[in-house]
Amino acid sequence: MERGWWSVLGTVPYEAAWALQRALAEARAARAIPDTLLLLEHPHVFTLGRSARPEHILWDEAERARRGVALVVTDRGGDVTYHGPGQVVGYLILDLHARGLDKVAFVRRIEQMLIETLARFGIAAGTLPGAPGVWVQPDALSRCAWCPPALRRAPAKIAAIGARVDARGITTHGFALNVCPDLTYFMGIIPCGIADKGVVSMAMFLGEPEDEAAQSRLMTSVQEELARRFGEVFALEPERVDPARLWALADPSAGPLRNAKFILRNP
């Protein structure tokens, strides 16, 4: 079985993580690294994908500034989404041509990773025709102790997916799984351009972590499960690597990565 890398980066500003992805994509194209999964959190940020509509940002500049939310236009697929503390964000740097996959098959495998991870925590989730991401259906929401009644009447999104595949078949971007984020930040956007469906988190099913230590344990357990599913879904032997090794490959002394080693918060 081929080796694959995974790494937990801690909390990384969006643009620094994006620059790291671009550097690692070049390394993957040069076969300097194997297929790699990056797991991290972002400070509060709204990101707009290639099909995003500006009117799907509901908070104006002043409100975003008051709440400490950055705004970034990115090159991933999809519309607008939110990233912030309490989400596990996963970025996949893969060579699809080497794996004999196209973009659709790649996205299906990301969905499978997420669905199987959620199942390990007792949360039944799946896909929704015509809507990207991973969703929880009303029958499962009816068993959600912390879901308000209005949220239980339609499917609700628990994970967003937005990826990019370049002409060489090298992937960047990936997914954001709502573990225990502050969901009120989703009020500032129309998530993925879908106005008539809600957003849920794992904590709404499992209970909110009592303190920072409990939150850290939950995030760690989710990250480890995602790494296992990454290996299974893509037929890889996952090897955890030190984040410093990845930043060194990306030459943090140059460009937008110059200060990255100072802004990382590693667990």
C-alpha positions, 0 to 999 in steps of 0.5 A: 500500500502506498504511503500518504501523509497527514498533519495537524497544523493547529490554527492558521490564517486562511491566506497562509494555509492557501499559500502552503497548499500551493507550495505543496501542490508543486511538491506533489506534482514534482513527486517530492511528497506523497498524497497529503491531508492537512488538518487545521482550524482557521480564525474567523473568515468568509471565503468566496469560491469561483461561483460565489455571488457577492450578495450571499455575504450578508454582513457588511464590512463594518459588521465583519470588522466588529466580529473579527471576520476576514473576507477572502476571494479564493480559487476553490469551487463553490459559493461562499462559506465560513471557517472558524474555530471549532471546525476541522478544515481538511485540505487534500494535496493529491495527484488524481491522475496517478490514482486514476480519479476524476474530480467527481470521484475525488469529491465522492471520496471526500464525502465518504470520508466525512460520512464514515467519520460522523458515523463513528461518532453516532451521527447519521449523515449523507449527501443531498442531490444537487447540493454540495457537502454532507447533510443530516436528514430530518429523521436524524435531526429529530434525535438531536437533543440540542437542535431547535425544532425549526431546524428539524424540518429540512436537511441541514449541512454539517460539512462543506466541500469545495475543491480545486483540481488543476490541469495536472490533476493536483488537488487543493482545498477540501472540506470543513466539518462543523465539530463545535464552532459558533454557528451564529457566524453562519448568519453572516452569509447564505452558506453555499448559496442555499438559503432554505436549509440550516447548518448543524454541528457535531456538538449539537448531537454530542453535547457542547464541550464543557471547557477548552480541554474537552474541546481539544480532546473532541477536535483531536479525536475527530482529526484522528478519525478523519486521518484513518478514513483518509487512508481507507478511502484513498487506499493509503498507509497514513503517516503523521508528519510534523507540520514543520516539515511541510512548512520547510518544504514550502520555504516559509522564508519567501512570500506570504509564508514569511511569518507563518512559523510565528502565527501557527498554534500547534496542539 
